[in-house]
Amino acid sequence: MGVQHRSLGRSGLSVSRLGLGLMTWGNQTDEHEAREQLTAFVDAGGTLLDTAHTYAGGASEELLGRLLGTVVDRNDVVVATKAGVGMRRGQRVMDTSRGYLLRCLDESLRRLQLDSVDLWQVHVWSDATPVEETLSALDTAVSSGRAAYVGVSNWSGWRTAQAATWQQALGRAPLVSTQVEYSLLNRGIEHEVVPAAQELGLGILPWSPLGRGVLTGKYRSGTPADSRGASEMSQWVDGYRDESSSYVVEAVVKAADGLGWKPPEVAIAWVRDRPGVTAPIVGARTAGQLRQVLAVEQRTLPPELMEALDDASAERR
């Protein structure tokens, strides 16, 4: 049995309950490896492909665009991308203005060699732009046929609820998803984002379900030379290497040992089956690693282990 599917929130869009993240495509992942990953993912029944306007400076979208229609049929996948982050004069900026978002969307479509994406998401929240202006860009994307569905990413619970309610009340393009960080090491969304999403019909797409790699257990005895923790991205990982995080990692490893699984399978299965979640976004450096991750589709955590992991990670709520 391959990857199973779920509806994205209360929309009619069906996606695989694991999504393939393409953040490293065109950078750490070359075209040959991307081809292998895409083939392995689709052969297993995966459909949801998640990229963004800024991933690898646009190379991620360009690489996916070259592979669509040649390696896999366009109709066999769900293409999701994001806009709202950019680089100006060497500095990272967050811009959710209507003009910038729509320019990014047009550039994404050119790179992807598509007339329309299946899901277009506002990548970040920005106080610099009124929310109604940001949402008007989503309406235009849908009404012009450049996006079938729209969502948000990295928004707080109350902002998500405000935007979703605004769209519903005015009969505009509904928000169908929210993409947020969620793992056993980061459960903050359970306070507001999860209830808001469930109440208003948004599917949750967790990013970094492996706690920025820490939940694989690879940092238990040091920092592997080829890991993010040993690179310029070490600060990205360091926040999850404290004492309470180590306690959670050991609980995951213990559960994996008892089940005969690998730690990543335990961590991903936990996130995948949390209330409100549609599909965790997973990434891999190689097709071999991806196949190992996809094996989790044949696995379901026993209720007693779900409860034990809840207890072990309670401090991370």
C-alpha positions as a Markdown table, in Angstrom:
| # | Residue | x | y | z |
|---|---|---|---|---|
| 1 | Met | 0.0 | 0.0 | 0.0 |
| 2 | Gly | 1.4 | 3.4 | -1.0 |
| 3 | Val | 1.0 | 6.9 | 0.4 |
| 4 | Gln | -2.6 | 7.6 | 1.6 |
| 5 | His | -4.5 | 10.8 | 0.8 |
| 6 | Arg | -6.5 | 13.4 | 2.7 |
| 7 | Ser | -8.6 | 16.4 | 1.8 |
| 8 | Leu | -6.8 | 19.7 | 2.5 |
| 9 | Gly | -9.0 | 21.2 | 5.2 |
| 10 | Arg | -12.6 | 21.4 | 4.1 |
| 11 | Ser | -11.6 | 22.0 | 0.5 |
| 12 | Gly | -12.0 | 19.6 | -2.4 |
| 13 | Leu | -8.2 | 19.4 | -2.9 |
| 14 | Ser | -6.9 | 15.9 | -2.1 |
| 15 | Val | -3.2 | 15.6 | -1.3 |
| 16 | Ser | -0.9 | 12.8 | -0.1 |
| 17 | Arg | -0.6 | 12.8 | 3.7 |
| 18 | Leu | 3.1 | 13.3 | 3.3 |
| 19 | Gly | 4.4 | 16.2 | 1.3 |
| 20 | Leu | 7.8 | 16.4 | -0.4 |
| 21 | Gly | 9.7 | 19.6 | 0.5 |
| 22 | Leu | 11.9 | 21.0 | -2.2 |
| 23 | Met | 13.8 | 23.7 | -0.2 |
| 24 | Thr | 17.2 | 22.1 | -1.1 |
| 25 | Trp | 16.4 | 21.4 | -4.8 |
| 26 | Gly | 18.8 | 23.4 | -7.0 |
| 27 | Asn | 21.2 | 24.0 | -4.2 |
| 28 | Gln | 22.1 | 20.9 | -2.1 |
| 29 | Thr | 20.1 | 18.6 | -4.3 |
| 30 | Asp | 21.1 | 18.5 | -8.0 |
| 31 | Glu | 18.9 | 17.6 | -11.0 |
| 32 | His | 19.9 | 13.9 | -11.0 |
| 33 | Glu | 19.1 | 13.5 | -7.3 |
| 34 | Ala | 15.9 | 15.5 | -7.7 |
| 35 | Arg | 14.8 | 13.3 | -10.5 |
| 36 | Glu | 15.4 | 10.2 | -8.3 |
| 37 | Gln | 13.5 | 11.7 | -5.4 |
| 38 | Leu | 10.5 | 12.8 | -7.5 |
| 39 | Thr | 10.3 | 9.4 | -9.1 |
| 40 | Ala | 10.4 | 7.6 | -5.8 |
| 41 | Phe | 7.8 | 9.9 | -4.2 |
| 42 | Val | 5.3 | 9.7 | -7.0 |
| 43 | Asp | 5.8 | 5.9 | -7.5 |
| 44 | Ala | 4.9 | 5.6 | -3.8 |
| 45 | Gly | 1.7 | 7.5 | -4.3 |
| 46 | Gly | 2.9 | 10.9 | -3.1 |
| 47 | Thr | 1.4 | 14.0 | -4.7 |
| 48 | Leu | 2.1 | 17.1 | -2.7 |
| 49 | Leu | 5.2 | 19.0 | -3.8 |
| 50 | Asp | 6.1 | 22.1 | -1.7 |
| 51 | Thr | 8.5 | 24.8 | -2.9 |
| 52 | Ala | 8.7 | 28.6 | -2.6 |
| 53 | His | 9.7 | 31.6 | -4.7 |
| 54 | Thr | 12.9 | 32.0 | -2.7 |
| 55 | Tyr | 14.1 | 28.4 | -2.4 |
| 56 | Ala | 17.6 | 28.2 | -3.7 |
| 57 | Gly | 17.2 | 31.6 | -5.2 |
| 58 | Gly | 14.5 | 30.4 | -7.5 |
| 59 | Ala | 16.4 | 27.3 | -8.7 |
| 60 | Ser | 14.0 | 25.0 | -6.8 |
| 61 | Glu | 11.0 | 26.1 | -8.9 |
| 62 | Glu | 13.1 | 26.0 | -12.1 |
| 63 | Leu | 14.3 | 22.5 | -11.4 |
| 64 | Leu | 10.7 | 21.3 | -10.7 |
| 65 | Gly | 9.5 | 23.0 | -13.8 |
| 66 | Arg | 12.0 | 21.0 | -15.9 |
| 67 | Leu | 10.9 | 17.7 | -14.4 |
| 68 | Leu | 7.2 | 18.2 | -14.6 |
| 69 | Gly | 5.9 | 16.6 | -17.8 |
| 70 | Thr | 9.1 | 14.7 | -18.4 |
| 71 | Val | 9.7 | 12.6 | -15.2 |
| 72 | Val | 6.1 | 12.7 | -14.0 |
| 73 | Asp | 2.8 | 13.7 | -15.4 |
| 74 | Arg | 1.7 | 17.2 | -14.3 |
| 75 | Asn | -1.8 | 15.8 | -13.4 |
| 76 | Asp | -0.3 | 13.3 | -11.0 |
| 77 | Val | 1.1 | 15.9 | -8.6 |
| 78 | Val | -0.2 | 18.8 | -6.5 |
| 79 | Val | 2.2 | 21.8 | -6.9 |
| 80 | Ala | 2.4 | 24.2 | -4.0 |
| 81 | Thr | 4.5 | 27.3 | -3.8 |
| 82 | Lys | 4.8 | 30.4 | -1.6 |
| 83 | Ala | 5.6 | 34.1 | -1.9 |
| 84 | Gly | 6.3 | 37.0 | 0.5 |
| 85 | Val | 10.0 | 36.6 | 1.2 |
| 86 | Gly | 12.7 | 38.1 | -1.0 |
| 87 | Met | 16.2 | 39.5 | -1.2 |
| 88 | Arg | 17.0 | 43.2 | -1.8 |
| 89 | Arg | 20.5 | 44.5 | -1.9 |
| 90 | Gly | 21.7 | 41.3 | -0.2 |
| 91 | Gln | 19.2 | 41.6 | 2.6 |
| 92 | Arg | 16.3 | 39.3 | 3.3 |
| 93 | Val | 13.0 | 41.1 | 3.3 |
| 94 | Met | 9.4 | 40.2 | 4.1 |
| 95 | Asp | 6.9 | 41.8 | 1.6 |
| 96 | Thr | 3.3 | 40.8 | 1.5 |
| 97 | Ser | 2.1 | 43.8 | -0.5 |
| 98 | Arg | -0.3 | 43.0 | -3.3 |
| 99 | Gly | 2.1 | 44.1 | -6.1 |
| 100 | Tyr | 5.1 | 42.1 | -4.8 |
| 101 | Leu | 3.1 | 38.9 | -4.2 |
| 102 | Leu | 1.6 | 38.9 | -7.6 |
| 103 | Arg | 4.9 | 39.6 | -9.3 |
| 104 | Cys | 6.4 | 36.7 | -7.3 |
| 105 | Leu | 3.5 | 34.5 | -8.5 |
| 106 | Asp | 4.0 | 35.3 | -12.1 |
| 107 | Glu | 7.8 | 34.6 | -11.7 |
| 108 | Ser | 7.0 | 31.3 | -10.0 |
| 109 | Leu | 4.7 | 30.3 | -12.9 |
| 110 | Arg | 7.4 | 31.2 | -15.4 |
| 111 | Arg | 10.0 | 29.1 | -13.6 |
| 112 | Leu | 7.6 | 26.2 | -13.1 |
| 113 | Gln | 6.5 | 26.4 | -16.7 |
| 114 | Leu | 2.9 | 26.3 | -15.6 |
| 115 | Asp | -0.2 | 28.4 | -16.2 |
| 116 | Ser | -1.5 | 27.7 | -12.7 |
| 117 | Val | -0.4 | 26.2 | -9.3 |
| 118 | Asp | -2.6 | 24.1 | -7.2 |
| 119 | Leu | -1.8 | 25.8 | -3.9 |
| 120 | Trp | -0.3 | 29.3 | -3.5 |
| 121 | Gln | 0.6 | 30.4 | 0.0 |
| 122 | Val | 1.7 | 33.7 | 1.7 |
| 123 | His | 5.0 | 32.6 | 3.1 |
| 124 | Val | 5.1 | 35.0 | 6.1 |
| 125 | Trp | 3.2 | 37.6 | 8.1 |
| 126 | Ser | 4.3 | 41.2 | 7.7 |
| 127 | Asp | 3.0 | 44.2 | 9.8 |
| 128 | Ala | 4.0 | 46.5 | 7.0 |
| 129 | Thr | 1.0 | 45.5 | 4.8 |
| 130 | Pro | -2.7 | 45.6 | 5.8 |
| 131 | Val | -4.1 | 42.1 | 5.9 |
| 132 | Glu | -6.9 | 43.0 | 3.5 |
| 133 | Glu | -4.3 | 44.0 | 0.9 |
| 134 | Thr | -2.5 | 40.7 | 1.3 |
| 135 | Leu | -5.7 | 38.8 | 1.0 |
| 136 | Ser | -6.7 | 40.7 | -2.1 |
| 137 | Ala | -3.6 | 39.2 | -3.9 |
| 138 | Leu | -4.9 | 35.7 | -3.0 |
| 139 | Asp | -8.3 | 36.6 | -4.5 |
| 140 | Thr | -6.7 | 37.9 | -7.7 |
| 141 | Ala | -4.6 | 34.7 | -8.0 |
| 142 | Val | -7.7 | 32.6 | -7.8 |
| 143 | Ser | -10.0 | 34.7 | -9.9 |
| 144 | Ser | -7.4 | 35.0 | -12.6 |
| 145 | Gly | -6.8 | 31.3 | -12.7 |
| 146 | Arg | -3.2 | 31.5 | -11.6 |
| 147 | Ala | -3.9 | 29.5 | -8.4 |
| 148 | Ala | -6.6 | 26.9 | -7.7 |
| 149 | Tyr | -6.4 | 27.2 | -3.9 |
| 150 | Val | -4.7 | 29.6 | -1.4 |
| 151 | Gly | -3.3 | 29.5 | 2.1 |
| 152 | Val | -1.0 | 31.1 | 4.6 |
| 153 | Ser | 2.3 | 30.1 | 6.2 |
| 154 | Asn | 3.9 | 31.0 | 9.6 |
| 155 | Trp | 1.0 | 33.1 | 10.7 |
| 156 | Ser | -0.2 | 33.2 | 14.4 |
| 157 | Gly | -3.5 | 31.6 | 15.4 |
| 158 | Trp | -5.4 | 34.9 | 15.7 |
| 159 | Arg | -4.1 | 36.3 | 12.4 |
| 160 | Thr | -5.0 | 33.0 | 10.7 |
| 161 | Ala | -8.5 | 33.1 | 12.2 |
| 162 | Gln | -8.9 | 36.8 | 11.3 |
| 163 | Ala | -8.0 | 36.2 | 7.7 |
| 164 | Ala | -10.0 | 33.1 | 7.2 |
| 165 | Thr | -13.1 | 34.7 | 8.7 |
| 166 | Trp | -12.6 | 37.8 | 6.6 |
| 167 | Gln | -12.5 | 35.7 | 3.4 |
| 168 | Gln | -15.6 | 33.6 | 4.5 |
| 169 | Ala | -17.6 | 36.7 | 5.5 |
| 170 | Leu | -17.0 | 38.5 | 2.2 |
| 171 | Gly | -17.5 | 35.3 | 0.0 |
| 172 | Arg | -13.9 | 35.6 | -1.3 |
| 173 | Ala | -11.3 | 33.0 | -2.0 |
| 174 | Pro | -11.3 | 30.8 | 1.1 |
| 175 | Leu | -8.1 | 29.9 | 2.9 |
| 176 | Val | -7.6 | 26.1 | 2.8 |
| 177 | Ser | -4.3 | 25.6 | 4.6 |
| 178 | Thr | -1.8 | 26.9 | 7.0 |
| 179 | Gln | 1.9 | 25.8 | 6.9 |
| 180 | Val | 3.6 | 26.0 | 10.2 |
| 181 | Glu | 6.5 | 24.5 | 12.1 |
| 182 | Tyr | 5.3 | 21.5 | 14.2 |
| 183 | Ser | 7.1 | 18.6 | 15.8 |
| 184 | Leu | 7.6 | 16.9 | 19.1 |
| 185 | Leu | 10.1 | 19.7 | 19.8 |
| 186 | Asn | 7.9 | 22.5 | 18.8 |
| 187 | Arg | 4.2 | 22.1 | 19.8 |
| 188 | Gly | 3.4 | 25.8 | 20.2 |
| 189 | Ile | 0.8 | 25.8 | 17.4 |
| 190 | Glu | -1.5 | 23.6 | 19.6 |
| 191 | His | -2.5 | 26.6 | 21.7 |
| 192 | Glu | -4.1 | 28.8 | 18.9 |
| 193 | Val | -3.2 | 27.7 | 15.4 |
| 194 | Val | -4.6 | 24.2 | 15.6 |
| 195 | Pro | -8.0 | 25.2 | 17.1 |
| 196 | Ala | -8.3 | 28.1 | 14.6 |
| 197 | Ala | -7.5 | 25.8 | 11.7 |
| 198 | Gln | -10.0 | 23.1 | 12.8 |
| 199 | Glu | -12.8 | 25.6 | 13.5 |
| 200 | Leu | -12.4 | 27.4 | 10.1 |
| 201 | Gly | -11.6 | 24.5 | 7.9 |
| 202 | Leu | -7.9 | 24.9 | 7.2 |
| 203 | Gly | -5.6 | 21.9 | 6.7 |
| 204 | Ile | -2.4 | 22.0 | 8.7 |
| 205 | Leu | 0.9 | 21.4 | 6.7 |
| 206 | Pro | 3.6 | 21.0 | 9.3 |
| 207 | Trp | 7.2 | 21.9 | 8.3 |
| 208 | Ser | 10.2 | 20.5 | 10.0 |
| 209 | Pro | 8.4 | 17.5 | 11.6 |
| 210 | Leu | 11.8 | 16.1 | 12.5 |
| 211 | Gly | 12.6 | 19.1 | 14.8 |
| 212 | Arg | 15.2 | 20.6 | 12.4 |
| 213 | Gly | 16.8 | 17.1 | 12.2 |
| 214 | Val | 17.3 | 16.7 | 15.9 |
| 215 | Leu | 14.6 | 14.0 | 16.3 |
| 216 | Thr | 16.5 | 11.7 | 14.0 |
| 217 | Gly | 18.8 | 11.1 | 16.9 |
| 218 | Lys | 21.9 | 12.0 | 14.9 |
| 219 | Tyr | 23.0 | 14.7 | 17.4 |
| 220 | Arg | 22.9 | 12.4 | 20.5 |
| 221 | Ser | 26.6 | 11.8 | 20.6 |
| 222 | Gly | 28.0 | 14.8 | 18.8 |
| 223 | Thr | 27.6 | 16.9 | 15.7 |
| 224 | Pro | 28.0 | 15.0 | 12.4 |
| 225 | Ala | 30.3 | 16.8 | 10.0 |
| 226 | Asp | 27.8 | 16.7 | 7.2 |
| 227 | Ser | 24.9 | 18.0 | 9.3 |
| 228 | Arg | 23.3 | 21.4 | 9.5 |
| 229 | Gly | 24.6 | 21.6 | 13.1 |
| 230 | Ala | 28.1 | 21.7 | 11.7 |
| 231 | Ser | 27.3 | 24.3 | 9.0 |
| 232 | Glu | 26.5 | 28.0 | 8.9 |
| 233 | Met | 23.0 | 26.9 | 9.8 |
| 234 | Ser | 24.0 | 25.7 | 13.3 |
| 235 | Gln | 21.9 | 28.4 | 15.0 |
| 236 | Trp | 18.9 | 26.8 | 13.3 |
| 237 | Val | 19.6 | 23.6 | 15.1 |
| 238 | Asp | 21.1 | 24.8 | 18.4 |
| 239 | Gly | 17.8 | 25.9 | 19.9 |
| 240 | Tyr | 16.6 | 22.3 | 19.9 |
| 241 | Arg | 19.7 | 20.8 | 21.6 |
| 242 | Asp | 18.9 | 21.7 | 25.2 |
| 243 | Glu | 18.2 | 19.3 | 28.1 |
| 244 | Ser | 14.4 | 19.2 | 27.5 |
| 245 | Ser | 15.0 | 18.4 | 23.8 |
| 246 | Ser | 17.4 | 15.6 | 24.7 |
| 247 | Tyr | 14.7 | 14.1 | 26.9 |
| 248 | Val | 12.2 | 14.1 | 24.0 |
| 249 | Val | 14.8 | 12.6 | 21.6 |
| 250 | Glu | 15.6 | 9.8 | 24.0 |
| 251 | Ala | 11.8 | 9.0 | 24.3 |
| 252 | Val | 11.6 | 8.9 | 20.5 |
| 253 | Val | 14.6 | 6.6 | 20.3 |
| 254 | Lys | 13.2 | 4.3 | 23.0 |
| 255 | Ala | 9.9 | 4.1 | 21.2 |
| 256 | Ala | 11.7 | 3.3 | 17.9 |
| 257 | Asp | 13.8 | 0.6 | 19.5 |
| 258 | Gly | 10.7 | -1.0 | 21.0 |
| 259 | Leu | 8.8 | -1.0 | 17.8 |
| 260 | Gly | 11.7 | -2.0 | 15.5 |
| 261 | Trp | 11.3 | 1.3 | 13.7 |
| 262 | Lys | 13.8 | 4.2 | 13.0 |
| 263 | Pro | 13.5 | 7.4 | 15.1 |
| 264 | Pro | 12.4 | 9.5 | 12.1 |
| 265 | Glu | 9.5 | 7.2 | 11.5 |
| 266 | Val | 8.3 | 7.7 | 15.0 |
| 267 | Ala | 8.6 | 11.5 | 14.9 |
| 268 | Ile | 6.8 | 11.8 | 11.6 |
| 269 | Ala | 4.0 | 9.3 | 12.4 |
| 270 | Trp | 3.3 | 11.3 | 15.6 |
| 271 | Val | 2.9 | 14.6 | 13.7 |
| 272 | Arg | 1.0 | 13.1 | 10.8 |
| 273 | Asp | -1.7 | 11.7 | 13.0 |
| 274 | Arg | -2.2 | 14.8 | 15.2 |
| 275 | Pro | -5.6 | 16.5 | 15.2 |
| 276 | Gly | -6.0 | 18.9 | 12.2 |
| 277 | Val | -2.9 | 17.8 | 10.4 |
| 278 | Thr | -3.2 | 17.1 | 6.7 |
| 279 | Ala | 0.4 | 16.4 | 5.6 |
| 280 | Pro | 3.8 | 16.9 | 7.2 |
| 281 | Ile | 6.3 | 18.3 | 4.7 |
| 282 | Val | 9.4 | 16.1 | 4.6 |
| 283 | Gly | 12.7 | 16.6 | 2.9 |
| 284 | Ala | 15.7 | 14.4 | 2.2 |
| 285 | Arg | 19.2 | 14.8 | 0.7 |
| 286 | Thr | 19.0 | 11.5 | -1.2 |
| 287 | Ala | 16.3 | 9.3 | -2.8 |
| 288 | Gly | 17.4 | 6.5 | -0.4 |
| 289 | Gln | 16.7 | 8.7 | 2.6 |
| 290 | Leu | 13.3 | 9.6 | 1.1 |
| 291 | Arg | 12.3 | 6.0 | 0.6 |
| 292 | Gln | 13.1 | 5.4 | 4.3 |
| 293 | Val | 10.9 | 8.3 | 5.3 |
| 294 | Leu | 8.1 | 7.1 | 3.0 |
| 295 | Ala | 8.1 | 3.7 | 4.8 |
| 296 | Val | 6.3 | 5.4 | 7.6 |
| 297 | Glu | 3.1 | 5.2 | 5.6 |
| 298 | Gln | 2.9 | 1.6 | 6.5 |
| 299 | Arg | 3.1 | 2.4 | 10.2 |
| 300 | Thr | 0.8 | 3.7 | 12.9 |
| 301 | Leu | 1.9 | 4.5 | 16.4 |
| 302 | Pro | 0.1 | 2.5 | 19.1 |
| 303 | Pro | -2.1 | 4.8 | 21.3 |
| 304 | Glu | 0.0 | 4.1 | 24.4 |
| 305 | Leu | 3.1 | 5.4 | 22.6 |
| 306 | Met | 1.3 | 8.4 | 21.3 |
| 307 | Glu | 0.4 | 9.2 | 24.9 |
| 308 | Ala | 3.9 | 8.5 | 26.2 |
| 309 | Leu | 5.4 | 10.9 | 23.6 |
| 310 | Asp | 2.8 | 13.5 | 24.5 |
| 311 | Asp | 3.9 | 13.3 | 28.1 |
| 312 | Ala | 7.6 | 13.3 | 27.2 |
| 313 | Ser | 7.2 | 16.5 | 25.1 |
| 314 | Ala | 4.8 | 18.3 | 27.3 |
| 315 | Glu | 7.3 | 21.1 | 28.1 |
| 316 | Arg | 7.5 | 21.8 | 24.3 |
| 317 | Arg | 3.8 | 22.8 | 24.1 |
